[in-house]
Amino acid sequence: QAVMQPLLVVVVVLACAPLTAAATTWYASASKGDDGAAGNSQAAPVRTLAALNALQRGVGVHAGDTLSLRRGDTFAVGPAGLVLSLPNLTLTAYGDEGDDLPIIDGGLRITEWDSSTNGVYCTDLRSKLNTSFGVTKPDGVTLWIDGVQQVIARYPNSGWLRIKDGWKNWFTPVDPTGIKVGATVRARTVHWSYEYRVITGFANNNVTFSPLNYEMTAGYGYYLDGLIDYLDADGEWLLDKNLLLCLKYPSPTKHEVVLAAAPAGITATSSSKNAIISSVYVRYATSVGIQVSGSGSTVDGCQVSHVNSYGIAAQWYSNNATIQNCVVWNCNGIAITTSWGGSIGAKVRNNNVTDIGLFRGYGISGVGAEGIVAGSAYSQILGNTITRTGYNGILFAGVGTFVYGNVISYAMRTLDDGGGIYFGGINGVVIRDNIVFGVANSDIESCPPNSWHGANGIYVDESSLDDSVLDNTVYECESGIYIHVSSRITVHGNMMYNNTINLRFSNNVAGKTIRDCIISENVVAGFGEESLYVDSDSWKLFGTFSRNIYCLPISEVLAVTPDGGLSLADWKKEVESDARSCGSTFTEYTINGYSGTELLPNGAFSTSVAGWGSWPSQSVISWQQTGCPTGVGSPCGHWELAGVSGLINSGSFLLKKGQMYEFNITVSATVSVPFSATFILNASPYTTVPGFVWSPLLSAGQVFTKSFLFTPTVTQNNTRLNLYCTATTDVSLYLGSLSLRAVDAKLNDPSDQFVFLTNPSAVETSKHLADQTTYADVWGAEQHCDVSLDPYGSTLLVNPVPGPHCDNAAAGLGVSLLLLLLCVWANAI
């Protein structure tokens, strides 16, 4: 009896335990199915998405079941699309793994036209749109011909009209031509946004509509669309409020014409927690391709294309959502987005996103044109490839976000004031081992003339704090890394190569400052005229600069500050913490020989200043025989700039078209404090010599020499060489020599001295170098034959010299190589 009591307890517990039904797989095949079938076997699939929806509402599908679509089939969306409404459902594909993904298609093919007049074809779609998609109005629809998006009938056919004045719900046009009530106005309201509204009123030259997110501002552009009156160019189309479709296009019946009309392809409701959606292709939707709303949901291995607003969206409070291994292209709004509603833990990884937000003014009014937008706190954005977006490649807004191993290229194609990677006002962010390139503004026409524009590789915006930007590669962008009024930002180990400005700081918001940043062990290299930019007098307080490598083969100016340009030597004096940083040398040209005589009369000021004039009267040049600064030589030309600016000019001579000339200047100053002077060279009649704008930071006793090549585009007799100078203080300059000679020279291409390699993959990669050539990296290590690159890493190799054949590679060119390095530690440990 003592033995039997526990056994009886076990039996009772098992008998009382609830019985759980085994999960069932439900099948659908558009080509082989029947909506009257049971649907619970591959032999008896249902046919439509509506049938799968019905099974979830009846006694069929239960929580935890699987819905499976047959590969190679195309399913019409229907009025509701496919809706997952139960917890723990899985949507996937069945059939031969080599077959195409099942397609959920929200497009209406237009194969017949009711009428044709003057090349405009029209057809009434009320019945088809209402029956097939439940559509009763034309909001958000797009038209595609042979896979290419077409333009809604617009005025003007190209370019922009201009705003004279306005606010969020009205504007006054510069030219009111074309404005009509019922038209849609699509406007650039700020640098980072297009918005659109239907015009509800037009009186006294004022246009009114429902409020926008931003005000209509003078100088910005807009255009009008949405009326039949504007339909006058091939490729334009219109779906009016009565659902009459008209298209101007040569022989449209010979092409695939598709109207993207369905609101959504797949929707997982908030009750469908832990949904898994995999291996499905959704195309031609107006609002969203795939949307999940329940926590713990996953979208894996799906494709989405030809969508107006969102490709894949994890909506409000969808905690711990995962979107991975997906491909999204041809989306007017946002390719992939995760919740902004207080959710946490989103994972967006290994997705491929292409051609997002390239149609100006389409998609989502006020926001969008972005690759990945993550609103969740502690998001992980990993290993994605993003190519061609209208605005940001990646934008995130959650604290603690980790951005790693993404490759972003050609962002900011239609908007500006953003970046390849953008965030602002959050903390605890780590941006690491990403590759960003080709980020540049390509659409400034719709902005006010001469307005500021910005396109940045990595953009740390206002009020960010305690964030890290580590080991990224940013190249060929307008700005490489941009820190905007944010503090305690660590920028370490990054490669910034050949950006217009490699590293930019802006402290332009009242009451906010950049403080306590750490800028260390970055490689800053490029062929531009400047590499660092700061716009605040307090830039010395921004933080600590240490052990950076600066490779500037063309420009002597490393940093541009409110006080003027700083060379590397100047920078290291001003920023003592960066004293271990190094620079580079580069010969701009190779001189094969000189011809003719010195063209500037008495350019050495050896006897007097005869033949030299000055302007204005307070800008005086005189001959000084003694007291010239050491290094300038005696005698010298003494140039007094009592009025801060002035111009001196030589006697006349002949410049010949196509002949290359070398201009040399040696200058010094006697001053109590350093000051900046900017020299501009003109050749009469006051034509600026291209490329010569020189801004040395002059200090007492220092001698500066500048050599420059230029080639006149026309032959000019009686040419006078004009040297114009502006200074930040009244000053006495001393000119040791000014010379101009015809020269036989070859301009050197600095890129010939650099080999820049990247590895946009998640595995270590070896790159083969030129045989029988040895390079060095910027840290001084020799590289030959093959160089190994870390995942998402890069390297900059310099100064190729003859080396051993790879089969007999021998270590050590030693001292001879180090002497030839373009970039070398000035104070190596």
C-alpha positions in Angstrom: 0.0 0.0 0.0 2.9 2.4 0.7 4.2 1.7 -2.7 0.9 2.3 -4.6 0.1 5.7 -3.2 2.5 7.7 -5.4 1.5 5.8 -8.4 -2.1 6.6 -7.9 -1.2 10.3 -7.6 0.6 10.2 -10.9 -2.3 8.5 -12.6 -4.7 11.1 -11.3 -2.5 14.0 -12.4 -2.2 12.6 -15.9 -5.9 12.0 -16.2 -6.7 15.6 -15.2 -4.1 17.2 -17.6 -5.7 19.0 -20.6 -5.1 17.4 -24.0 -3.4 19.6 -26.6 -4.1 19.0 -30.3 -1.1 18.5 -32.6 -0.4 21.5 -34.8 -1.8 21.3 -38.3 -0.4 22.6 -41.6 -3.0 24.2 -43.9 -2.2 24.4 -47.6 -3.2 26.8 -50.4 -2.5 26.6 -54.1 -3.7 29.2 -56.6 -3.1 26.8 -59.5 -4.3 23.5 -58.0 -6.5 24.4 -55.1 -10.3 24.4 -54.5 -11.9 26.6 -51.9 -14.3 23.7 -51.2 -11.4 21.4 -50.2 -10.5 20.7 -46.6 -7.1 22.5 -47.0 -5.3 20.3 -44.5 -3.1 18.4 -46.9 -1.0 19.1 -50.0 -3.5 16.9 -52.0 -6.5 19.0 -51.0 -5.3 22.7 -50.8 -7.7 25.7 -50.8 -7.2 28.1 -53.7 -7.5 31.7 -52.3 -6.2 33.8 -49.5 -9.8 34.5 -48.5 -10.3 30.8 -47.9 -7.3 30.8 -45.5 -8.7 33.8 -43.7 -12.0 31.9 -43.3 -10.4 28.8 -41.9 -9.0 31.0 -39.1 -12.4 32.3 -38.3 -14.0 28.8 -38.3 -13.2 25.5 -36.6 -10.2 24.8 -38.8 -7.0 26.7 -38.0 -5.9 26.9 -34.4 -3.1 28.8 -32.6 0.2 27.2 -33.4 -0.8 25.9 -36.8 1.1 26.5 -40.1 -0.3 28.1 -43.3 1.6 27.1 -46.3 1.5 28.6 -49.9 2.5 26.6 -52.9 5.8 27.8 -54.5 5.5 29.0 -58.0 1.9 30.1 -57.6 0.6 33.7 -57.7 -2.3 34.6 -55.3 -4.5 37.6 -55.9 -4.7 39.7 -52.8 -8.4 40.1 -52.6 -10.2 42.7 -50.6 -8.4 41.9 -47.3 -5.1 40.3 -48.3 -3.9 37.4 -46.1 -4.6 38.1 -42.4 -3.0 36.2 -39.5 -5.3 36.6 -36.5 -4.3 33.8 -34.1 -1.2 33.4 -31.8 1.8 31.4 -32.8 0.9 31.0 -36.5 3.5 30.3 -39.1 3.1 31.3 -42.8 5.6 29.6 -45.1 5.9 27.9 -48.5 5.8 24.4 -49.7 6.9 22.6 -52.9 10.2 22.3 -54.7 12.8 24.4 -53.0 14.1 25.4 -56.5 10.8 26.9 -57.5 10.0 30.6 -57.1 8.5 31.9 -53.9 4.7 32.1 -53.8 3.6 35.6 -54.8 0.9 37.6 -53.2 0.0 40.1 -55.8 -2.0 43.3 -55.3 -1.8 44.5 -58.9 -4.6 44.9 -61.4 -3.4 44.1 -64.9 -4.8 46.5 -67.5 -5.2 44.7 -70.8 -8.2 46.4 -72.4 -9.0 50.1 -72.8 -12.5 51.5 -73.3 -11.4 54.5 -75.4 -8.5 56.2 -77.0 -8.2 59.8 -78.0 -5.0 61.6 -79.1 -2.8 58.9 -77.6 -4.7 58.9 -74.3 -6.2 55.6 -73.3 -9.0 55.3 -70.7 -10.9 52.6 -68.9 -13.4 52.5 -66.1 -12.1 50.4 -63.2 -14.9 51.0 -60.7 -16.2 47.4 -60.8 -12.8 45.7 -60.9 -11.2 47.7 -58.1 -14.3 47.4 -55.9 -14.8 43.7 -56.4 -11.1 42.6 -56.5 -9.6 44.9 -53.8 -12.5 46.6 -52.0 -11.1 49.9 -53.3 -13.5 52.8 -53.7 -11.1 55.8 -54.0 -7.7 56.2 -55.6 -5.5 56.9 -52.5 -1.9 55.7 -52.8 -2.3 53.8 -56.0 0.7 53.6 -58.4 1.1 52.6 -62.0 3.9 50.4 -63.4 4.6 49.6 -67.0 7.0 46.7 -67.6 8.0 47.1 -63.9 8.9 50.8 -64.2 6.9 53.3 -62.1 5.0 56.0 -64.1 4.3 59.6 -63.2 0.9 60.9 -62.2 -0.3 63.6 -64.6 1.5 66.7 -63.4 2.1 70.4 -64.0 4.7 71.3 -65.0 5.9 68.2 -66.7 9.3 68.6 -65.1 11.0 71.0 -62.7 9.4 73.0 -59.9 7.1 76.0 -59.3 8.1 78.3 -56.5 6.5 79.3 -53.2 6.4 83.0 -52.5 5.0 82.8 -48.9 3.0 80.4 -46.8 2.2 78.4 -43.7 1.1 74.9 -42.8 -2.3 75.2 -44.4 -1.8 77.8 -47.1 0.7 79.3 -49.5 1.0 82.0 -52.1 2.6 81.0 -55.4 5.1 83.1 -57.3 3.1 82.1 -60.4 -0.4 80.8 -60.0 -0.6 79.1 -63.4 -2.1 75.6 -63.2 -3.5 75.9 -59.7 -7.1 74.4 -59.4 -9.2 73.2 -56.5 -9.1 69.4 -56.4 -5.5 69.2 -57.6 -2.8 67.7 -55.4 0.1 70.0 -54.4 3.4 68.1 -53.8 5.9 70.4 -52.1 9.4 70.4 -50.7 8.6 71.9 -47.3 12.0 71.5 -45.6 15.3 70.0 -46.7 14.3 66.6 -45.4 10.7 66.3 -46.4 8.2 66.3 -49.3 4.5 66.7 -48.4 1.3 66.6 -50.3 -2.3 67.7 -49.9 -5.4 68.1 -52.0 -6.2 71.8 -52.7 -9.5 72.7 -51.1 -9.5 76.5 -51.9 -7.9 79.0 -54.2 -8.8 82.7 -53.8 -6.9 86.0 -53.8 -3.8 84.1 -55.0 -3.8 82.0 -51.8 -4.0 78.2 -52.0 -5.5 76.4 -49.0 -5.5 72.8 -47.8 -5.5 70.7 -44.7 -2.4 71.3 -42.4 1.0 69.9 -43.2 3.7 68.8 -40.8 5.9 71.8 -41.8 5.1 75.2 -43.1 5.4 76.2 -46.8 8.5 78.4 -47.0 9.5 81.0 -49.6 11.8 79.7 -52.2 11.0 76.0 -52.0 9.6 74.1 -55.0 6.3 72.4 -55.6 4.3 70.9 -58.5 0.7 70.0 -59.1 -0.8 66.7 -60.1 -4.0 64.6 -60.1 -6.2 66.4 -62.7 -7.0 65.3 -66.2 -6.0 68.8 -67.4 -2.4 67.9 -66.6 -2.3 64.7 -68.7 -0.2 65.7 -71.7 3.1 63.8 -71.7 3.9 60.2 -72.5 4.2 58.1 -69.3 1.7 60.2 -67.4 -1.5 58.7 -66.0 -4.4 59.5 -63.7 -6.9 57.5 -61.7 -9.7 60.0 -60.9 -12.2 60.0 -58.0 -14.6 58.0 -60.1 -11.9 55.4 -60.7 -11.5 56.2 -64.4 -7.9 55.3 -65.4 -6.4 57.3 -68.2 -2.9 56.8 -69.6 -0.9 58.6 -72.2 1.5 56.0 -73.6 2.4 54.6 -77.0 0.6 51.2 -77.6 0.0 50.3 -74.0 -1.6 46.9 -75.0 1.9 45.8 -76.1 3.2 46.3 -72.5 2.4 45.0 -69.0 0.5 47.7 -67.4 -0.2 47.1 -63.7 -2.1 49.3 -61.2 -0.9 48.7 -57.7 -4.2 48.9 -55.9 -4.4 46.5 -52.8 -3.9 48.2 -49.5 -1.9 45.4 -47.9 -0.5 42.0 -48.8 -0.1 40.2 -45.4 -1.3 41.5 -42.1 -0.6 39.8 -38.7 -2.9 41.5 -36.2 -2.0 42.4 -32.6 -3.6 39.1 -31.5 -1.2 37.1 -33.6 1.7 37.1 -31.2 4.9 35.2 -32.1 3.8 35.0 -35.8 6.4 33.7 -38.2 6.1 34.8 -41.9 8.7 33.3 -44.2 9.5 32.6 -47.9 6.7 34.7 -49.5 6.9 37.5 -52.1 4.4 40.4 -51.9 4.2 43.0 -54.6 2.0 45.9 -55.7 0.4 47.3 -52.6 -0.6 50.9 -51.7 0.0 50.9 -47.9 2.2 48.0 -46.8 3.6 44.8 -48.1 3.9 42.8 -44.9 2.8 44.1 -41.5 3.1 42.5 -38.1 1.7 43.9 -34.9 2.1 41.2 -32.2 5.1 40.9 -30.0 7.7 38.3 -30.8 6.8 38.2 -34.5 9.4 37.2 -37.2 9.5 38.0 -41.0 12.2 35.8 -42.5 13.3 35.3 -46.1 10.5 37.3 -47.7 10.5 39.7 -50.7 8.5 42.9 -51.1 8.4 45.2 -54.1 6.4 47.9 -55.9 4.8 49.4 -52.8 3.9 53.0 -52.2 4.3 53.4 -48.4 5.9 50.6 -46.3 7.7 47.4 -47.5 7.8 45.5 -44.2 6.5 47.0 -41.0 6.5 45.8 -37.4 3.9 48.2 -35.9 3.1 49.6 -32.5 4.3 47.8 -29.4 5.5 44.8 -31.4 8.3 43.9 -28.9 11.2 41.7 -29.9 10.2 41.7 -33.6 12.7 40.2 -36.0 13.0 41.1 -39.7 15.8 39.2 -41.4 17.0 37.8 -44.7 14.4 39.8 -46.7 14.7 41.8 -50.0 12.8 45.0 -50.5 13.0 47.2 -53.6 11.0 49.8 -55.5 9.2 51.3 -52.5 8.2 55.0 -52.4 8.2 55.2 -48.6 10.2 53.2 -46.1 11.5 49.7 -46.9 11.7 48.3 -43.4 10.4 49.9 -40.2 10.0 48.8 -36.6 7.7 50.3 -33.9 7.9 53.8 -32.6 5.4 53.0 -29.9 7.5 52.2 -26.9 8.6 48.7 -28.0 12.0 47.2 -27.4 14.4 44.6 -28.8 13.8 44.7 -32.6 16.3 42.9 -34.7 16.7 43.9 -38.4 19.4 41.9 -39.9 20.8 40.6 -43.2 18.2 42.3 -45.4 18.8 43.8 -48.9 17.1 47.1 -49.7 17.3 48.9 -53.0 15.7 51.9 -54.7 13.6 53.4 -51.9 12.0 56.8 -52.0 13.3 58.0 -55.4 10.0 59.4 -56.7 9.9 62.9 -55.3 6.7 63.7 -53.4 5.3 60.1 -53.5 5.1 57.6 -50.6 4.4 58.9 -47.1 3.7 62.6 -46.8 6.2 64.3 -44.5 8.4 61.3 -43.8 10.0 58.4 -45.5 12.2 57.7 -48.5 14.4 55.7 -46.1 15.9 52.2 -46.1 15.5 51.1 -42.5 13.7 53.0 -39.7 13.9 51.5 -36.2 12.0 53.1 -33.4 12.4 50.4 -30.8 14.8 50.8 -27.9 17.8 48.4 -27.8 17.3 47.6 -31.5 20.0 45.6 -33.4 20.5 46.6 -37.0 23.0 44.1 -38.4 24.5 43.1 -41.7 22.0 44.9 -44.0 22.8 46.1 -47.5 21.1 49.4 -48.5 21.5 50.9 -51.9 19.9 54.1 -53.3 17.5 55.8 -50.9 15.9 59.2 -51.2 16.7 60.1 -47.6 18.5 58.2 -44.8 19.9 54.8 -45.4 19.3 53.9 -41.7 17.5 56.0 -39.1 16.9 54.9 -35.5 15.4 56.5 -32.5 15.8 54.0 -29.6 18.3 54.2 -26.8 20.9 51.4 -26.8 20.7 50.7 -30.5 23.5 48.6 -31.9 24.3 49.2 -35.6 26.9 46.7 -37.0 28.1 45.5 -40.3 25.8 47.3 -42.6 26.8 48.5 -46.1 25.0 51.7 -47.1 25.6 53.4 -50.5 24.1 56.3 -52.4 21.7 57.6 -49.8 20.2 61.1 -49.9 19.3 61.0 -53.6 16.1 63.2 -53.3 16.4 64.9 -49.8 19.2 66.3 -47.7 20.2 67.1 -44.1 20.5 63.4 -43.3 22.9 60.6 -43.7 23.8 57.0 -44.6 23.3 56.4 -40.9 21.4 59.0 -38.9 20.2 59.4 -35.3 19.7 62.2 -32.9 18.9 63.0 -29.2 19.5 59.5 -27.8 22.2 57.8 -25.8 24.0 54.4 -25.4 24.2 53.9 -29.2 27.1 51.9 -30.8 27.7 52.2 -34.5 30.4 49.8 -35.5 32.1 48.3 -38.5 29.7 49.7 -41.1 30.7 50.7 -44.6 29.0 53.9 -46.0 29.8 55.5 -49.3 28.5 57.7 -52.1 26.2 59.8 -49.8 25.7 63.1 -51.6 22.8 65.5 -52.5 21.6 64.9 -56.0 18.4 67.0 -55.8 18.9 70.6 -54.7 16.7 72.1 -57.4 13.6 72.0 -55.2 15.3 74.0 -52.4 15.7 77.8 -52.2 18.6 79.0 -54.3 22.0 79.2 -52.5 20.6 77.4 -49.4 22.8 75.1 -47.3 22.8 71.4 -48.0 24.1 68.5 -46.1 24.7 64.8 -46.9 26.7 62.8 -44.4 28.0 59.3 -44.1 27.3 59.0 -40.4 25.3 61.8 -38.8 25.1 62.2 -35.0 22.5 64.9 -34.6 21.5 67.3 -31.9 21.5 66.4 -28.1 23.0 62.9 -28.5 25.0 61.7 -25.5 27.4 58.9 -24.6 27.4 57.3 -28.1 30.2 55.5 -29.9 31.2 55.5 -33.6 33.8 52.8 -34.0 35.8 51.2 -36.8 33.5 52.3 -39.6 34.6 53.1 -43.2 33.1 56.2 -44.7 34.2 57.3 -48.2 33.2 59.5 -51.1 30.4 61.3 -49.2 29.9 65.1 -48.8 30.7 64.8 -45.1 32.2 61.7 -43.6 31.2 61.8 -39.9 29.2 64.7 -38.7 28.8 65.6 -35.0 26.0 68.2 -34.4 25.8 69.7 -30.9 26.2 66.4 -29.1 28.5 65.5 -26.3 30.6 62.6 -25.0 30.7 61.0 -28.4 33.5 58.6 -29.1 34.8 58.5 -32.7 37.5 55.9 -32.7 39.3 53.7 -35.3 37.2 54.9 -38.3 38.5 55.2 -41.9 37.3 58.5 -43.5 38.6 58.5 -47.1 38.1 61.1 -49.9 35.0 62.7 -48.5 34.5 66.4 -49.3 34.8 67.1 -45.6 36.0 64.0 -43.7 35.1 65.0 -40.1 32.6 67.9 -39.4 31.6 69.5 -36.1 28.7 72.0 -35.8 27.9 73.9 -32.6 25.2 76.1 -34.1 22.3 75.7 -31.7 21.9 78.4 -29.0 22.3 77.0 -25.5 23.8 73.6 -26.6 27.4 72.7 -26.9 29.7 69.9 -28.1 31.8 68.7 -25.1 34.0 65.8 -23.9 34.2 64.0 -27.3 37.0 61.5 -27.9 38.4 61.5 -31.5 41.2 58.9 -31.6 43.1 56.6 -34.0 41.0 57.5 -37.0 42.5 57.6 -40.5 41.5 60.8 -42.2 42.5 60.8 -45.9 41.4 62.6 -49.0 42.0 64.7 -52.0 39.8 67.6 -51.1 40.7 71.1 -50.0 39.9 70.5 -46.4 39.4 67.6 -44.1 38.1 68.8 -40.8 35.5 71.5 -40.3 34.3 73.3 -37.2 31.9 76.3 -37.1 32.3 77.5 -33.5 34.9 79.7 -31.7 34.8 77.2 -28.8 36.0 74.2 -30.9 39.1 73.7 -28.7 36.6 72.6 -26.0 34.9 70.0 -28.1 37.0 67.1 -26.7 40.2 65.2 -27.1 42.0 64.5 -30.4 44.7 61.8 -30.2 46.8 59.5 -32.5 44.8 60.3 -35.6 46.4 59.9 -39.1 45.8 62.7 -41.5 46.7 62.0 -45.2 46.1 65.1 -47.3 48.1 64.9 -50.4 46.9 68.0 -52.1 45.8 70.6 -49.6 48.0 72.2 -46.9 44.8 73.0 -45.0 43.8 70.3 -42.6 41.1 72.1 -40.7 38.8 75.0 -41.4 37.8 77.0 -38.3 36.2 80.4 -37.7 39.7 81.7 -37.4 40.7 80.4 -40.8 42.5 77.4 -42.2 44.9 75.3 -40.1 47.7 73.2 -41.5 48.6 70.0 -39.7 51.4 71.8 -37.9 49.1 74.6 -36.9 46.5 72.0 -35.8 48.9 70.1 -33.6 50.0 73.4 -31.9 46.4 74.4 -31.3 45.2 70.9 -30.3 48.0 69.6 -28.1 46.2 66.3 -27.4 46.6 65.5 -31.1 50.4 66.1 -31.1 51.1 62.5 -32.0 49.0 62.6 -35.2 50.8 62.7 -38.5 50.3 64.1 -42.0 51.4 63.3 -45.5 53.5 64.7 -48.3 52.6 64.8 -51.9 54.1 66.4 -54.9 51.3 67.9 -56.9 53.2 67.8 -60.2 56.4 66.6 -61.8 58.4 69.3 -63.5 60.3 68.3 -66.6 61.8 71.7 -67.3 61.2 75.5 -67.5 61.0 77.6 -70.6 61.3 81.4 -71.1 62.2 84.0 -68.5 60.7 85.0 -65.2 57.5 86.9 -66.2 57.0 89.0 -63.1 59.1 92.2 -63.2 61.3 92.3 -60.2 59.3 89.5 -58.5 62.3 89.0 -56.1 62.1 92.7 -55.0 65.9 92.8 -55.5 66.2 96.5 -56.3 62.9 98.3 -55.8 59.1 97.9 -56.2 59.0 99.6 -59.6 56.3 98.2 -61.7 54.1 97.1 -58.8 50.9 98.8 -57.9 48.6 98.5 -54.9 44.9 99.0 -54.0 43.3 100.6 -52.1 45.5 103.5 -51.0 46.0 102.1 -47.5 47.3 98.8 -49.0 50.9 99.9 -49.5 53.8 97.9 -50.9 57.4 99.2 -50.4 60.9 98.1 -50.9 62.6 97.0 -47.6 66.4 96.4 -47.8 67.0 95.4 -44.2 64.8 94.0 -41.3 63.2 91.3 -43.5 62.2 88.2 -41.5 64.7 85.4 -41.4 64.0 83.0 -44.3 62.4 85.5 -46.5 65.7 87.0 -47.5 66.8 90.6 -48.0 65.7 92.8 -49.6 61.9 92.0 -49.6 58.6 93.5 -50.5 56.9 95.1 -47.5 53.1 94.9 -47.9 51.1 97.0 -45.4 47.5 96.0 -45.0 46.2 98.7 -42.8 42.7 98.1 -44.0 42.6 94.3 -43.4 42.4 93.6 -47.2 44.2 94.8 -50.2 45.5 93.9 -53.7 48.9 94.3 -55.4 49.5 93.9 -59.1 52.5 93.4 -61.3 53.6 95.0 -64.5 52.1 93.5 -67.7 53.2 90.4 -69.6 51.8 87.8 -72.0 50.0 84.6 -70.9 49.4 82.0 -73.6 46.5 79.7 -73.9 47.3 76.1 -73.2 50.7 76.8 -71.7 51.3 75.7 -68.1 52.7 78.2 -65.6 54.1 77.8 -62.2 53.4 80.5 -59.6 55.5 80.7 -56.4 55.0 82.9 -53.3 57.1 83.2 -50.2 55.5 85.2 -47.4 56.0 86.0 -43.7 54.6 88.4 -41.1 55.5 90.1 -37.9 52.6 89.8 -35.6 51.9 89.5 -31.9 49.2 86.8 -32.3 48.6 84.2 -35.0 46.1 85.3 -37.7 44.7 83.9 -40.9 45.2 85.4 -44.3 43.5 84.3 -47.5 45.3 84.9 -50.8 43.4 84.8 -54.1 45.3 84.9 -57.4 43.8 86.7 -60.4 45.0 87.2 -63.9 43.6 90.3 -65.6 40.9 91.1 -66.3 40.3 90.0 -62.7 39.7 86.3 -63.6 40.3 84.1 -60.6 42.9 81.5 -61.3 41.0 78.2 -60.7 42.1 76.3 -57.6 44.3 79.0 -56.0 42.8 80.0 -52.7 45.4 79.8 -50.0 44.7 80.3 -46.3 47.8 79.9 -44.1 47.7 80.6 -40.4 50.5 83.1 -40.1 52.6 83.4 -36.9 55.5 85.7 -36.1 58.7 84.6 -37.7 57.3 81.8 -39.7 57.9 81.7 -43.5 55.3 80.1 -45.8 55.9 79.0 -49.4 53.3 78.0 -51.9 53.8 76.7 -55.4 50.9 76.3 -57.8 50.3 75.3 -61.4 47.7 76.7 -63.7 46.9 76.8 -67.5 45.2 79.8 -69.1 42.2 79.0 -71.3 42.7 82.0 -73.5 45.7 84.0 -74.7 45.9 87.3 -72.9 48.2 90.3 -73.8 48.9 92.9 -71.3 48.1 90.6 -68.4 48.7 91.9 -64.9 49.0 89.3 -62.1 46.8 90.4 -59.1 47.3 89.0 -55.6 44.4 89.7 -53.4 44.6 89.2 -49.6 42.1 89.4 -46.8 43.3 89.1 -43.2 41.7 88.8 -39.8 43.7 91.8 -38.5 45.7 94.7 -39.7 49.1 93.4 -40.6 52.5 93.9 -42.2 53.3 91.2 -44.7 56.8 90.5 -46.1 57.1 89.0 -49.6 60.4 87.2 -50.2 59.5 86.4 -53.8 56.7 86.2 -56.3 57.6 84.3 -59.5 55.8 83.1 -62.6 57.5 80.9 -65.3 56.3 78.8 -68.1 56.9 75.2 -67.3 56.8 71.7 -68.8 55.1 69.7 -66.1 52.8 66.8 -65.4 50.1 67.0 -62.8 50.3 64.0 -60.5 47.2 62.0 -59.6 47.3 61.4 -55.9 45.1 58.4 -56.3 48.0 56.7 -58.1 49.8 56.8 -54.7 46.9 55.2 -52.8 45.2 51.8 -52.9 42.0 51.8 -50.9 40.4 48.4 -50.2 37.2 47.5 -48.5 35.6 44.3 -47.4 31.7 44.6 -47.5 31.2 41.0 -46.2 30.8 39.3 -42.8 33.9 37.1 -43.3 37.6 37.9 -43.4 38.6 38.4 -47.0 42.0 38.5 -48.7 42.7 41.0 -51.5 45.5 40.4 -54.0 47.8 43.3 -54.6 49.8 44.1 -57.7 52.5 41.6 -58.3 56.1 42.7 -57.7 54.9 45.7 -55.7 55.2 46.5 -52.0 53.0 48.9 -50.2 52.7 50.1 -46.6 49.6 50.8 -44.7 49.2 54.2 -42.9 50.5 52.7 -39.7 53.8 51.8 -41.4 53.3 48.0 -41.8 54.5 46.5 -45.1 51.9 44.9 -47.3 52.6 42.8 -50.5 51.0 40.1 -52.5 47.9 39.7 -50.4 46.3 41.8 -47.7 43.8 40.5 -45.2 40.7 42.6 -44.4 38.6 42.0 -41.4 34.8 41.7 -41.8 33.4 45.1 -42.9 36.9 46.4 -42.7 39.1 48.5 -44.9 42.7 49.6 -45.4 44.6 52.4 -47.1 47.9 51.5 -48.7 50.3 54.1 -49.8 53.3 54.7 -52.0 53.8 51.6 -54.1 57.4 50.7 -54.6 59.1 47.8 -56.5 59.0 44.7 -54.4 59.6 41.0 -54.5 57.6 38.6 -56.7 54.8 37.1 -54.6 56.3 33.6 -55.0 59.5 34.8 -53.4 58.1 37.4 -51.1 60.8 38.7 -48.8 60.1 40.7 -45.7 61.5 44.1 -45.1 62.1 47.0 -47.4 62.8 48.5 -44.0 64.1 52.1 -43.9 63.9 52.7 -47.6 60.2 52.1 -47.6 59.5 54.1 -44.5 61.3 57.1 -46.0 58.9 57.0 -48.9 55.7 56.6 -47.0 53.1 59.3 -47.6 51.7 58.8 -44.1 54.0 58.0 -41.2 53.9 58.4 -37.5 55.6 61.7 -36.6 56.3 60.4 -33.1 56.0 56.7 -33.2 56.2 54.9 -30.0 
